[in-house]
Amino acid sequence: MVFAVSAAVTSLLATLSRVVAERVGAVATVRDRDVHATPVPYLGGLAMLGGLWAGYLVATRLPFLSTADTLPDARSVLVGGTLVCAVGVFDDVFELDALAKFGGQVLGAAVVVLSGVSFLYLPLPGGGTFGLNPTQAQLLTVLVIVATVNAVNFVDGLDGLAAGVVTIGAVAFFLFAYLVAAENNLTRAIAAALLMAALAGACCGFLPHNFYPARMFMGDSGSMLIGLVLACGAVTLSGQFPPGDITEGLFGATAGAQPVLLPLLLPVAMLLVPFLDLALAVTRRTRAGRSPFSPDKLHLHHRLLEIGHSHRRAVLLVYAVAGLVAFGTVVVSLFGGWRLVTAISLLAVVTAVAVFWLPRVHRSLT
C-alpha cells in the first residue's frame, strides 16, 4: 500500500511540478556536458517528496505500521529529506555553488542525526561489535549520508538513470530487511522497510516522466532527496537487530557472510557504480588541479555512450549492473552456497560482455 500510494502521488505531482518548473524558470538548458538536445524542466524532486510524505501518511493509518516504533525514525528522515530537497530546489532555480549545496547536505544529515537516527555500533565479522560514542556515531552517520547523497547526484546524468538505480537498490534493501526480520522472528514493521517501500514507489512513479526521452528531470532536489532517504534506511536498520539475533542465513542456510554486516555493506553494494564514478571523478579532477565538484563529461555513463551504446541501452546496462550487485549481495549473504556464487558470476560475465560486445555488433550491422 505504501509503495502504491507513493508511486501514484509522485506520478500525479510530476505533471504539476513540470508546470511550476517552466513558470519559475527551473529548466535545464543545453550545455556541452549534457546529453539532452532541448531544454527540460527540473523540480521532479518536489513530486518525489510529495510521494514519500503520502506513503508515510498512509503508514500512519495502517494498524500494522502505526502501532510499531517505526514512524518516528521515518518522520525524522523525511524532515531531513525535505530540507535537502528545499536546497535542491533553490539550486534548480538559482544555481547555487557547490559549497552551498554541500552545506545544505550536511545540514539535512545533521537534522536526521540530531533526531536520533544514527549508527549505534559497528558490527564485526566474528559476531561482536565495535562501540561508538555519541560523537563518533553522529560524525560517521553524517559522513555516510553525505557520501550517498553525492554518489546519487553524480549518477544522475542520463534520463531515468538515477531513479532506476535507486529503485533497484531500494527493492533489494527492502527484501533484505524484511526477510531477515521474518527468518529471525523479529518485527517486520521496521523503519527501513517502510522507507524503502516509499522510496521505491516514488522512484517508480517518477520514471515514466524521466525515462528517455525525459519530459522532466529530478534535478538536485530529487537526487539529493533520494540519496538521503536511501542512506538513512541503512542507518535505521543497523540498530534494529542486535547482532546476536541474526545468527544464520535465510531458511537455515549457512550464510556466505554475516548478515548483520549487510546494513553497512548493502548501500555501498547497491550504489557501487555511483560510488565508483564518484571516486574516479574526484581523483580525475583533483589530479587535473580542478575542484572535485567541477563538472565534466567523463562519467561512466558518458563513456558507455562514447563506446557506441544508445542512450536507452546505456541506462539499461547500468540497471543490470546495479541489480546484479545489489541483489547478488543480498542473495549470497542470506543464502550462501557455491551454486549461487557461480550463477551470479555467470551473470556478471554476461553483463560485462553486453557492455563491450553489443556496440561492436551494432556497428557491424550498420
VMD Tcl script that draws the C-alpha trace (Angstrom):
set ca {
  {0.00 0.00 0.00}
  {2.80 2.43 0.89}
  {4.61 1.62 -2.36}
  {1.48 2.06 -4.49}
  {0.43 5.34 -2.89}
  {3.94 6.80 -3.16}
  {4.13 5.83 -6.83}
  {0.68 7.20 -7.69}
  {1.10 10.51 -5.86}
  {4.57 11.07 -7.34}
  {3.32 10.41 -10.86}
  {0.41 12.82 -10.43}
  {2.51 15.55 -8.81}
  {5.18 15.27 -11.50}
  {2.85 16.89 -14.04}
  {2.19 19.80 -11.68}
  {5.89 20.12 -10.84}
  {6.75 20.32 -14.53}
  {4.34 23.23 -15.00}
  {5.75 25.02 -11.92}
  {9.32 24.50 -13.15}
  {8.55 26.05 -16.52}
  {6.90 29.07 -14.91}
  {9.70 29.79 -12.41}
  {12.48 29.12 -14.91}
  {13.81 25.91 -13.34}
  {14.80 24.46 -16.70}
  {17.90 22.51 -17.70}
  {19.47 24.39 -20.58}
  {21.63 22.57 -23.09}
  {25.33 22.59 -22.10}
  {28.40 20.95 -23.60}
  {28.50 18.20 -20.97}
  {24.76 17.37 -21.26}
  {23.23 14.69 -23.46}
  {19.77 16.24 -23.92}
  {19.24 18.39 -27.03}
  {16.35 20.58 -25.84}
  {15.66 22.39 -22.52}
  {13.97 20.14 -19.94}
  {12.20 21.32 -16.75}
  {13.56 20.40 -13.31}
  {11.79 20.06 -9.92}
  {10.99 16.36 -10.15}
  {12.24 16.18 -6.58}
  {9.16 18.06 -5.38}
  {6.92 15.35 -6.82}
  {9.03 12.62 -5.23}
  {8.95 14.41 -1.88}
  {5.16 14.55 -2.08}
  {5.06 10.84 -2.87}
  {7.29 9.98 0.10}
  {5.17 12.01 2.52}
  {1.99 10.46 1.09}
  {3.40 6.99 1.72}
  {4.28 7.99 5.28}
  {0.80 9.39 5.92}
  {-0.76 6.16 4.68}
  {1.52 4.22 7.04}
  {0.19 6.24 9.98}
  {-3.29 4.84 9.19}
  {-2.23 1.21 8.78}
  {-2.52 -0.73 12.07}
  {0.47 -2.92 11.24}
  {2.81 0.07 10.89}
  {1.22 2.74 13.06}
  {1.42 0.67 16.25}
  {5.15 -0.06 15.89}
  {8.16 2.11 16.73}
  {8.57 2.72 13.01}
  {7.08 6.12 12.41}
  {9.32 8.45 14.49}
  {12.50 7.43 12.65}
  {10.78 7.57 9.27}
  {9.40 11.01 10.05}
  {12.85 12.28 11.07}
  {14.30 11.03 7.80}
  {11.59 12.74 5.76}
  {12.11 16.01 7.65}
  {15.80 15.90 6.75}
  {14.84 14.94 3.20}
  {12.52 17.93 2.97}
  {15.40 20.20 3.95}
  {17.84 18.89 1.34}
  {15.05 18.92 -1.25}
  {14.49 22.62 -0.50}
  {18.20 23.26 -1.00}
  {17.99 21.39 -4.29}
  {15.01 23.48 -5.40}
  {17.00 26.66 -4.79}
  {19.84 25.16 -6.84}
  {17.50 24.17 -9.67}
  {16.11 27.71 -9.81}
  {19.09 29.92 -8.86}
  {22.13 27.59 -9.40}
  {23.83 27.54 -6.01}
  {27.57 26.98 -5.85}
  {28.98 23.61 -4.80}
  {29.89 24.76 -1.29}
  {26.35 25.97 -0.59}
  {24.89 22.67 -1.75}
  {27.38 20.76 0.36}
  {26.42 22.83 3.38}
  {22.75 22.03 2.76}
  {23.56 18.31 2.55}
  {25.42 18.41 5.85}
  {22.60 20.37 7.47}
  {19.98 17.90 6.29}
  {22.07 14.97 7.54}
  {22.61 16.73 10.87}
  {18.86 17.22 11.33}
  {18.32 13.48 10.87}
  {21.14 12.58 13.24}
  {20.06 15.01 15.95}
  {16.58 13.47 15.73}
  {18.07 10.20 16.95}
  {18.75 8.37 13.68}
  {22.40 7.31 13.75}
  {24.68 4.31 13.93}
  {24.87 2.78 17.39}
  {27.79 0.43 16.81}
  {29.82 -1.15 14.02}
  {29.21 -4.92 13.64}
  {32.27 -7.13 13.33}
  {32.51 -10.27 11.14}
  {33.00 -12.53 14.14}
  {29.67 -11.52 15.63}
  {30.94 -8.88 18.03}
  {30.55 -5.13 17.86}
  {32.72 -2.06 17.98}
  {31.10 0.52 20.23}
  {30.80 4.14 19.13}
  {30.49 7.09 21.45}
  {27.77 9.63 20.53}
  {30.15 11.99 18.75}
  {31.73 9.21 16.68}
  {28.31 7.80 15.79}
  {26.96 11.17 14.69}
  {30.01 12.07 12.58}
  {30.05 8.66 10.90}
  {26.35 8.86 10.13}
  {26.64 12.34 8.61}
  {29.60 11.15 6.51}
  {27.69 8.13 5.17}
  {24.61 10.21 4.35}
  {26.53 12.98 2.57}
  {28.62 10.45 0.60}
  {25.49 8.62 -0.56}
  {23.75 11.88 -1.49}
  {26.68 12.87 -3.69}
  {27.00 9.41 -5.23}
  {23.37 9.51 -6.37}
  {23.82 13.09 -7.55}
  {26.81 12.08 -9.66}
  {24.98 9.21 -11.37}
  {22.06 11.45 -12.37}
  {23.46 12.10 -15.83}
  {21.19 10.16 -18.20}
  {17.41 10.06 -18.50}
  {16.00 7.66 -15.91}
  {19.39 6.54 -14.63}
  {19.35 7.71 -11.01}
  {15.67 6.89 -10.44}
  {16.12 3.37 -11.81}
  {19.32 2.60 -9.91}
  {17.83 3.81 -6.63}
  {14.65 1.80 -7.29}
  {16.74 -1.34 -7.68}
  {18.70 -0.58 -4.54}
  {15.58 0.22 -2.51}
  {13.86 -3.02 -3.54}
  {16.96 -5.07 -2.71}
  {17.29 -3.39 0.67}
  {13.59 -3.88 1.42}
  {13.83 -7.61 0.66}
  {16.90 -7.96 2.85}
  {15.35 -6.14 5.80}
  {12.02 -7.95 5.58}
  {13.40 -11.45 5.05}
  {15.96 -11.19 7.84}
  {13.27 -9.96 10.22}
  {10.91 -12.77 9.20}
  {13.51 -15.54 9.44}
  {14.68 -14.43 12.89}
  {11.12 -13.96 14.22}
  {11.58 -10.23 14.70}
  {9.11 -7.48 13.90}
  {8.58 -6.78 10.21}
  {7.32 -3.25 10.91}
  {10.67 -1.51 10.74}
  {11.58 1.97 9.56}
  {13.99 0.67 6.91}
  {11.29 -1.42 5.19}
  {8.81 1.46 5.30}
  {11.31 3.95 3.89}
  {12.48 1.61 1.14}
  {8.91 0.81 0.07}
  {8.06 4.51 -0.12}
  {11.34 5.32 -1.89}
  {10.91 2.58 -4.50}
  {7.36 3.80 -5.10}
  {8.40 7.43 -5.52}
  {11.15 6.50 -7.98}
  {8.85 4.19 -9.98}
  {6.19 6.89 -10.12}
  {8.73 9.36 -11.47}
  {10.33 7.07 -14.06}
  {7.58 7.41 -16.73}
  {8.25 11.16 -16.75}
  {12.03 10.77 -16.68}
  {12.88 7.79 -18.90}
  {14.37 8.58 -22.30}
  {13.30 10.90 -23.82}
  {12.73 12.67 -20.50}
  {9.87 15.13 -20.12}
  {11.38 16.40 -16.87}
  {14.44 15.92 -14.64}
  {14.51 15.28 -10.93}
  {17.27 17.89 -10.53}
  {19.32 18.23 -7.38}
  {16.07 18.49 -5.42}
  {15.38 14.87 -6.35}
  {18.84 13.30 -6.43}
  {19.80 14.66 -3.01}
  {16.44 13.64 -1.56}
  {16.52 10.02 -2.68}
  {20.20 9.70 -1.76}
  {19.45 10.83 1.79}
  {16.46 8.50 2.19}
  {18.44 5.55 0.84}
  {21.34 6.16 3.22}
  {19.07 6.73 6.22}
  {17.26 3.46 5.55}
  {20.57 1.68 6.05}
  {21.29 3.66 9.20}
  {17.93 2.84 10.78}
  {18.39 -0.86 10.02}
  {21.86 -1.02 11.56}
  {20.47 -0.59 15.07}
  {17.24 -2.51 14.52}
  {18.63 -6.01 15.01}
  {21.04 -6.77 17.87}
  {23.97 -8.78 16.44}
  {23.14 -11.83 18.49}
  {19.66 -12.01 16.99}
  {20.92 -12.72 13.47}
  {22.81 -15.93 13.68}
  {22.21 -17.71 10.38}
  {21.40 -17.28 6.74}
  {17.93 -17.40 5.31}
  {15.89 -20.58 5.84}
  {18.64 -22.17 7.88}
  {21.29 -21.94 5.18}
  {24.88 -21.21 6.05}
  {25.35 -17.62 5.09}
  {28.15 -16.60 2.79}
  {28.82 -13.57 5.02}
  {27.49 -12.32 8.31}
  {24.02 -10.92 7.53}
  {24.46 -8.41 10.33}
  {27.09 -6.66 8.20}
  {24.68 -6.07 5.34}
  {23.15 -2.83 6.66}
  {26.62 -1.33 6.25}
  {27.69 -3.16 3.09}
  {24.47 -3.12 1.08}
  {24.25 0.65 0.47}
  {27.78 0.53 -0.93}
  {26.96 -2.55 -2.98}
  {23.72 -1.23 -4.45}
  {25.41 2.06 -5.33}
  {28.71 0.53 -6.37}
  {28.54 2.14 -9.82}
  {27.75 5.65 -8.48}
  {30.38 5.36 -5.72}
  {32.99 4.18 -8.22}
  {32.03 7.02 -10.54}
  {32.30 9.47 -7.63}
  {35.76 8.22 -6.64}
  {37.04 8.33 -10.22}
  {35.64 11.82 -10.78}
  {37.20 13.22 -7.61}
  {40.56 11.63 -8.45}
  {40.43 12.78 -12.08}
  {39.55 16.37 -11.25}
  {41.98 16.66 -8.34}
  {44.88 15.37 -10.46}
  {43.99 17.95 -13.10}
  {44.17 20.72 -10.49}
  {40.41 21.36 -10.58}
  {37.74 21.36 -7.91}
  {36.28 17.89 -7.17}
  {32.84 19.46 -7.75}
  {33.66 20.91 -11.17}
  {31.56 19.24 -13.91}
  {32.88 17.25 -16.85}
  {31.70 14.73 -19.42}
  {33.84 11.77 -18.36}
  {31.41 9.91 -16.08}
  {30.87 6.19 -16.59}
  {27.53 6.71 -18.33}
  {29.19 9.16 -20.72}
  {31.82 6.54 -21.52}
  {29.08 3.99 -22.33}
  {27.73 6.44 -24.89}
  {31.21 7.01 -26.31}
  {31.86 3.32 -26.96}
  {28.69 3.07 -29.02}
  {25.70 2.35 -26.78}
  {22.44 4.17 -27.37}
  {21.01 6.33 -24.61}
  {18.44 3.73 -23.53}
  {20.82 0.80 -23.77}
  {23.43 2.58 -21.65}
  {20.81 3.18 -18.95}
  {19.57 -0.41 -19.08}
  {23.13 -1.74 -18.81}
  {23.74 0.33 -15.68}
  {20.45 -1.04 -14.34}
  {21.73 -4.55 -14.99}
  {24.99 -3.91 -13.17}
  {23.20 -2.28 -10.23}
  {20.72 -5.15 -9.98}
  {23.44 -7.76 -10.26}
  {25.48 -6.23 -7.46}
  {22.60 -5.31 -5.15}
  {20.54 -8.50 -5.40}
  {23.66 -10.64 -5.70}
  {25.00 -9.28 -2.43}
  {21.70 -9.94 -0.66}
  {21.28 -13.46 -2.04}
  {24.86 -14.57 -1.36}
  {24.79 -13.17 2.16}
  {21.44 -14.70 3.11}
  {21.64 -18.00 1.26}
  {25.31 -18.74 0.59}
  {26.48 -21.81 -1.33}
  {28.78 -22.25 -4.31}
  {25.89 -22.64 -6.78}
  {24.63 -19.15 -6.08}
  {28.12 -17.70 -6.30}
  {28.60 -19.47 -9.65}
  {25.27 -18.24 -11.01}
  {25.98 -14.64 -10.03}
  {29.48 -14.87 -11.52}
  {27.99 -16.04 -14.82}
  {25.52 -13.17 -14.77}
  {28.42 -10.79 -14.18}
  {30.23 -12.19 -17.21}
  {27.09 -11.82 -19.35}
  {26.70 -8.22 -18.23}
  {30.34 -7.42 -18.99}
  {30.01 -9.00 -22.44}
  {26.90 -6.92 -23.12}
  {28.71 -3.72 -22.16}
  {31.61 -4.21 -24.57}
  {30.27 -6.55 -27.27}
  {26.88 -5.02 -28.17}
  {28.39 -1.82 -29.64}
  {30.58 -3.91 -31.95}
  {27.58 -5.92 -33.13}
  {25.60 -2.72 -33.73}
  {28.46 -1.18 -35.76}
  {28.90 -4.36 -37.82}
  {25.19 -4.45 -38.66}
  {25.10 -0.79 -39.66}
}
mol new
graphics top color blue
foreach p $ca { graphics top sphere $p radius 0.5 }
foreach p [lrange $ca 0 end-1] q [lrange $ca 1 end] { graphics top cylinder $p $q radius 0.2 }
display resetview
